[in-house]
Structure formats: C-alpha cells, structure tokens
Amino acid sequence: MSIVLVIGTNRPGSNTKKVASHIIQRYAAHGVTPQILDLSDLPPALFEPASYGDKPAEFAPFSEAILQADGIHWVTPEYNGAVPGVAKYFIDMLQFPESLVGVPVAFTGLAAGIWGALRPVEQLQDIVLYRNAHVFPAKVFIPGVFNVLAEDGSIKDEAIARRLDDQVKGFIDFVDKIRSTGKYTVSK
Ligand SMILES: Cc1cc2nc3c(=O)[nH]c(=O)nc-3n(C[C@H](O)[C@H](O)[C@H](O)COP(=O)(O)O)c2cc1C
C-alpha cells in the first residue's frame, strides 16, 4: 500500500514535521511505511512563474508520488486562518486533471490557537473534493500545539496520541477497502 504523507509547510523548524514524525511512527507500528513529501524540499525552480507551463525536472518525484498514491495523509498547520500558501501552490503545480482523482485523503491539522487548524483542513478538503478525491471522515485537529509537543518533539498529550493512532488505523483500512473494490473510482 502506497501512502504518501504530506508535510504541508516549508517553514524551518516546523511543528508540522514533528507531528508528521509521530504519525509516521504510527504507520510503521501498523506495518506501513509512508512516502514523505516535505514541502520544504520543493525545488526552488518550481517557484518561477514559468512553472505554470513547464515544470522543473526536480519536481517529477513529487508529482509522480501524488499520481501513484493509494492514499494521501496531509498534515497541515494554520497560517492566518488558512492553509499555508505553499500548500495551495503545490496543488496548483500537480498534474491536471489526473492528480488526486479517486484518491483517499486523510487530514491532520495543528495550530497554536484553539481551533486546531479547522479552517485550513476544511479549505484543503474543499480543494481535494473539487479534484474528485475521497475525504477520509476521521480528521484530527490539534489545538494549542505548543502544549501538545514535548521538548523532544514527541506528542505528550495522550488523548491526541490516541486519536492519531485511531486515524492511522482507520485510514489504512479505508485505503485498503477502496483499493480492493475499486468501485469508488470516478472518471477523470
Ligand atoms: C505565518 C504564520 C501564521 C500563523 N497564523 C495562525 C493562525 O491563524 N491561527 C493559529 O492558531 N496559529 C497561527 N500560527 C501559529 C501556528 O499555528 C503554529 O506556529 C504552528 O506551530 C505552525 O506550524 P509550523 O510550526 O509547522 O509552521 C501562525 C504561524 C505562522 C508562522
């Protein structure tokens, strides 16, 4: 099973990356090794306006990973009540119309504030639904992320750790069911 885990920001020292590391460990505990797409690794050339036309060759591994994914687990922070601009730009750079069509997508959001990235998750959900993806219903929102992470970057809040584990288990099952039936695939 090919699960792609998207680290949805390019901010250095990102808490999103720490939460993503925890999620990756949970996948490993359930026998799945996700492929990581860290938006801080996007090639600088992608940010040239010419990329709306020709994509730089270094972007191919990102674009291919999304095209080949059985499922995508997207981890996003909240920036100004919204999804980070780099995440929307990344989606805009993906191969159209093939990308995301019929692909299950799970969302985990985190924020310093009390809403736990509800808004960016809903915004991303709207975008992937527009692109005919299948949204996994169990989303996890992490408010007050600075109190949830321990100094070593691990998750010290047991309730959130449990919710993340349930989300990972549930998403593996969801992806597996969609893969094995194929009946949810929509036309491009
Ligand atoms: C540009 C920027 C905008 C932010 N806007 C919000 C916000 O609207 N709501 C909120 O709760 N936290 C906001 N924060 C705090 C982030 O949610 C918090 O720093 C979180 O750790 C960000 O994820 P990151 O560490 O992966 O960048 C903002 C942080 C940055 C860098």
PDBQT file of the ligand as one rigid body, heavy atoms in Angstrom, charges set to zero:
ROOT
HETATM    1  C1  LIG A 201       2.665  32.704   9.157  1.00  0.00    +0.000 C 
HETATM    2  C2  LIG A 201       2.001  32.121  10.375  1.00  0.00    +0.000 A 
HETATM    3  C3  LIG A 201       0.655  32.386  10.594  1.00  0.00    +0.000 A 
HETATM    4  C4  LIG A 201       0.010  31.826  11.706  1.00  0.00    +0.000 A 
HETATM    5  N1  LIG A 201      -1.340  32.006  11.848  1.00  0.00    +0.000 NA
HETATM    6  C5  LIG A 201      -2.008  31.336  12.828  1.00  0.00    +0.000 A 
HETATM    7  C6  LIG A 201      -3.425  31.360  12.914  1.00  0.00    +0.000 A 
HETATM    8  O1  LIG A 201      -4.106  31.979  12.126  1.00  0.00    +0.000 OA
HETATM    9  N2  LIG A 201      -4.024  30.656  13.896  1.00  0.00    +0.000 N 
HETATM   10  C7  LIG A 201      -3.317  29.927  14.818  1.00  0.00    +0.000 A 
HETATM   11  O2  LIG A 201      -3.910  29.301  15.689  1.00  0.00    +0.000 OA
HETATM   12  N3  LIG A 201      -1.961  29.875  14.755  1.00  0.00    +0.000 NA
HETATM   13  C8  LIG A 201      -1.301  30.556  13.775  1.00  0.00    +0.000 A 
HETATM   14  N4  LIG A 201       0.070  30.473  13.682  1.00  0.00    +0.000 N 
HETATM   15  C9  LIG A 201       0.785  29.646  14.653  1.00  0.00    +0.000 C 
HETATM   16  C10 LIG A 201       0.942  28.254  14.078  1.00  0.00    +0.000 C 
HETATM   17  O3  LIG A 201      -0.267  27.547  14.025  1.00  0.00    +0.000 OA
HETATM   18  C11 LIG A 201       1.943  27.478  14.916  1.00  0.00    +0.000 C 
HETATM   19  O4  LIG A 201       3.134  28.218  14.968  1.00  0.00    +0.000 OA
HETATM   20  C12 LIG A 201       2.240  26.120  14.312  1.00  0.00    +0.000 C 
HETATM   21  O5  LIG A 201       3.338  25.570  15.017  1.00  0.00    +0.000 OA
HETATM   22  C13 LIG A 201       2.574  26.290  12.855  1.00  0.00    +0.000 C 
HETATM   23  O6  LIG A 201       3.026  25.129  12.275  1.00  0.00    +0.000 OA
HETATM   24  P1  LIG A 201       4.550  25.018  11.830  1.00  0.00    +0.000 P 
HETATM   25  O7  LIG A 201       5.350  25.054  13.118  1.00  0.00    +0.000 OA
HETATM   26  O8  LIG A 201       4.600  23.711  11.161  1.00  0.00    +0.000 OA
HETATM   27  O9  LIG A 201       4.889  26.169  10.959  1.00  0.00    +0.000 OA
HETATM   28  C14 LIG A 201       0.737  31.040  12.623  1.00  0.00    +0.000 A 
HETATM   29  C15 LIG A 201       2.112  30.810  12.390  1.00  0.00    +0.000 A 
HETATM   30  C16 LIG A 201       2.733  31.336  11.279  1.00  0.00    +0.000 A 
HETATM   31  C17 LIG A 201       4.183  31.016  11.035  1.00  0.00    +0.000 C 
ENDROOT
TORSDOF 0
